[in-house]
């Protein structure tokens, strides 16, 4: 069977470390998770002035995950996932556009691209490894993990996956953006008894019961789709993990 | 070295018109499709690569996805002569709807519609009734629209890394196929003209008043364009062995500045070298390079340096944004298609708008289209804001 064939040649992927950053740590208490608020000391003042909540949050989570993994960030390829990316910057620019004579700020303009966070991460860490910025609505985490998984098959051994979404203006797509949340994972192909393995994300027919509090939170902060995986890692519990709250559920299997 | 995948169909809509033939004609004649901006007004002089022909209308059940970006994508998808849609339908029968991914690169998505919505918002303190940010403007909107239109149910996401977006979407498609996640992937890029990009690039003093002149000593900035470039990738097998092949995409980051390239072109060099290494080829094996060459002072100078450092003087390259404009998030896919046409038609495109090559540049740049027998392997460069670089290598009758 061809399916068995490729499964055999595929390398397993392990989670080496993970970290959360949110300005509202209370979000995490129902899930018994811990996280960080933005750590200003991680971002030089000049970069802090130029970046928005999204980038500061994502950089905090990513740096904490790399520290925990004892991995040099300059060596890591990265996958950044966000539904709205730099939505606050984009919103500020869009508000100027109806005035045909208004001048846009060049810094704001180049900071409105979806890979702004990825770009600053690379500059901060002198990292010339490939970096990508993806978006997939409700499936963001599932697609980010899939992209990360397939990148590691091609280019082992380690990779950084960051999911983040900042606060959005109410009029865009409420309740999306009611909460800000970022989470980072250091993934590796190196097998170590301490690291749980994850299977390639798939659309499942398994009848997973979704935690109601979680699925409500995902509607407000898409990057919190990562929470069931983070919980399972913390509790060291093997099993199927939902990666989204859609009708077609993407899932991965976590094995300790 | 990685496994190549087959490119079983591809097509484009851009300022030159609809389909590969219209693009080939413009390339063969080295004829610019740049014109004055008609879609909306800006208060500075510029030329654009605007699509002037009527666009397909989004079907009723997908009205929630209606945007210029979606329409441009649909018009290209439905163009029968290039057979892309038929090839996707066949792949669906062969592999199943779940086994076909959709990965679309874009930098604008439906921003054009959102801009009008903001005019309404500022007057009325609320968005218009039909405003739908998620399905029209969020980056995955056009990809999701194509997935629903084609009845596909596999992985679907957008890549948005500014001007390298669609080159990276091509890379992601190859990886998903090679890691067994899917058997085929509809990949490419779609970007449309909008006020934010025109006025944003103008704020950076990067927009040229006259049609852009890539690599010219008097180049003065970019001409922005719009396009869809769509390609169907399939795992290689005997049925598609005579199709062109995607060998590899090399990717890198500058880690230097958000809008300035690395002055020595280190990121660009790394992307080209990585593409060569992943494809398992040496610089001398590449027969043609489609440059990123946006026609800004610094970008072209840095790329010329990087190309020289990898290929010395041996590789024939050219710049085609003087024909199509810089189509930003779609540029990687559009120029991969131009590179495929060069292989298919056995010619090296010229560099429209280039009159006098910058004397500082040492790499070999082709001015006028020339026939090139036995052109087998070629490369296309795409570099974007954030220092995000990708180089695509494609081949014909590769064995």
Boltz contact constraints between the chains, C-beta under 6 A:
constraints:
  - contact:
      token1: [A, 6]
      token2: [B, 180]
      max_distance: 6.0
  - contact:
      token1: [A, 93]
      token2: [B, 196]
      max_distance: 6.0
  - contact:
      token1: [A, 94]
      token2: [B, 118]
      max_distance: 6.0
  - contact:
      token1: [A, 97]
      token2: [B, 115]
      max_distance: 6.0
  - contact:
      token1: [A, 97]
      token2: [B, 195]
      max_distance: 6.0
  - contact:
      token1: [A, 98]
      token2: [B, 119]
      max_distance: 6.0
  - contact:
      token1: [A, 98]
      token2: [B, 122]
      max_distance: 6.0
  - contact:
      token1: [A, 100]
      token2: [B, 43]
      max_distance: 6.0
  - contact:
      token1: [A, 104]
      token2: [B, 199]
      max_distance: 6.0
  - contact:
      token1: [A, 104]
      token2: [B, 200]
      max_distance: 6.0
  - contact:
      token1: [A, 104]
      token2: [B, 203]
      max_distance: 6.0
  - contact:
      token1: [A, 106]
      token2: [B, 203]
      max_distance: 6.0
  - contact:
      token1: [A, 106]
      token2: [B, 204]
      max_distance: 6.0
  - contact:
      token1: [A, 109]
      token2: [B, 200]
      max_distance: 6.0
  - contact:
      token1: [A, 109]
      token2: [B, 203]
      max_distance: 6.0
  - contact:
      token1: [A, 110]
      token2: [B, 258]
      max_distance: 6.0
  - contact:
      token1: [A, 110]
      token2: [B, 259]
      max_distance: 6.0
  - contact:
      token1: [A, 110]
      token2: [B, 385]
      max_distance: 6.0
  - contact:
      token1: [A, 113]
      token2: [B, 162]
      max_distance: 6.0
  - contact:
      token1: [A, 113]
      token2: [B, 385]
      max_distance: 6.0
  - contact:
      token1: [A, 114]
      token2: [B, 139]
      max_distance: 6.0
  - contact:
      token1: [A, 114]
      token2: [B, 160]
      max_distance: 6.0
  - contact:
      token1: [A, 115]
      token2: [B, 161]
      max_distance: 6.0
  - contact:
      token1: [A, 115]
      token2: [B, 386]
      max_distance: 6.0
  - contact:
      token1: [A, 115]
      token2: [B, 388]
      max_distance: 6.0
  - contact:
      token1: [A, 119]
      token2: [B, 258]
      max_distance: 6.0
  - contact:
      token1: [A, 119]
      token2: [B, 386]
      max_distance: 6.0
  - contact:
      token1: [A, 122]
      token2: [B, 253]
      max_distance: 6.0
  - contact:
      token1: [A, 122]
      token2: [B, 255]
      max_distance: 6.0
  - contact:
      token1: [A, 123]
      token2: [B, 255]
      max_distance: 6.0
  - contact:
      token1: [A, 126]
      token2: [B, 255]
      max_distance: 6.0
  - contact:
      token1: [A, 127]
      token2: [B, 255]
      max_distance: 6.0
  - contact:
      token1: [A, 128]
      token2: [B, 252]
      max_distance: 6.0
  - contact:
      token1: [A, 128]
      token2: [B, 253]
      max_distance: 6.0
  - contact:
      token1: [A, 128]
      token2: [B, 255]
      max_distance: 6.0
  - contact:
      token1: [A, 128]
      token2: [B, 270]
      max_distance: 6.0
  - contact:
      token1: [A, 130]
      token2: [B, 251]
      max_distance: 6.0
  - contact:
      token1: [A, 130]
      token2: [B, 252]
      max_distance: 6.0
  - contact:
      token1: [A, 131]
      token2: [B, 253]
      max_distance: 6.0
  - contact:
      token1: [A, 132]
      token2: [B, 159]
      max_distance: 6.0
  - contact:
      token1: [A, 132]
      token2: [B, 168]
      max_distance: 6.0
  - contact:
      token1: [A, 133]
      token2: [B, 160]
      max_distance: 6.0
  - contact:
      token1: [A, 133]
      token2: [B, 161]
      max_distance: 6.0
  - contact:
      token1: [A, 134]
      token2: [B, 157]
      max_distance: 6.0
  - contact:
      token1: [A, 134]
      token2: [B, 159]
      max_distance: 6.0
  - contact:
      token1: [A, 135]
      token2: [B, 139]
      max_distance: 6.0
  - contact:
      token1: [A, 135]
      token2: [B, 140]
      max_distance: 6.0
  - contact:
      token1: [A, 135]
      token2: [B, 158]
      max_distance: 6.0
  - contact:
      token1: [A, 136]
      token2: [B, 140]
      max_distance: 6.0
  - contact:
      token1: [A, 136]
      token2: [B, 157]
      max_distance: 6.0
  - contact:
      token1: [A, 137]
      token2: [B, 140]
      max_distance: 6.0
  - contact:
      token1: [A, 143]
      token2: [B, 157]
      max_distance: 6.0
  - contact:
      token1: [A, 146]
      token2: [B, 155]
      max_distance: 6.0
  - contact:
      token1: [A, 150]
      token2: [B, 175]
      max_distance: 6.0
  - contact:
      token1: [A, 150]
      token2: [B, 176]
      max_distance: 6.0
  - contact:
      token1: [A, 150]
      token2: [B, 179]
      max_distance: 6.0
  - contact:
      token1: [A, 150]
      token2: [B, 181]
      max_distance: 6.0
  - contact:
      token1: [A, 153]
      token2: [B, 179]
      max_distance: 6.0
  - contact:
      token1: [A, 154]
      token2: [B, 2]
      max_distance: 6.0
  - contact:
      token1: [A, 154]
      token2: [B, 175]
      max_distance: 6.0
  - contact:
      token1: [A, 171]
      token2: [B, 127]
      max_distance: 6.0
  - contact:
      token1: [A, 172]
      token2: [B, 133]
      max_distance: 6.0
  - contact:
      token1: [A, 173]
      token2: [B, 133]
      max_distance: 6.0
  - contact:
      token1: [A, 173]
      token2: [B, 134]
      max_distance: 6.0
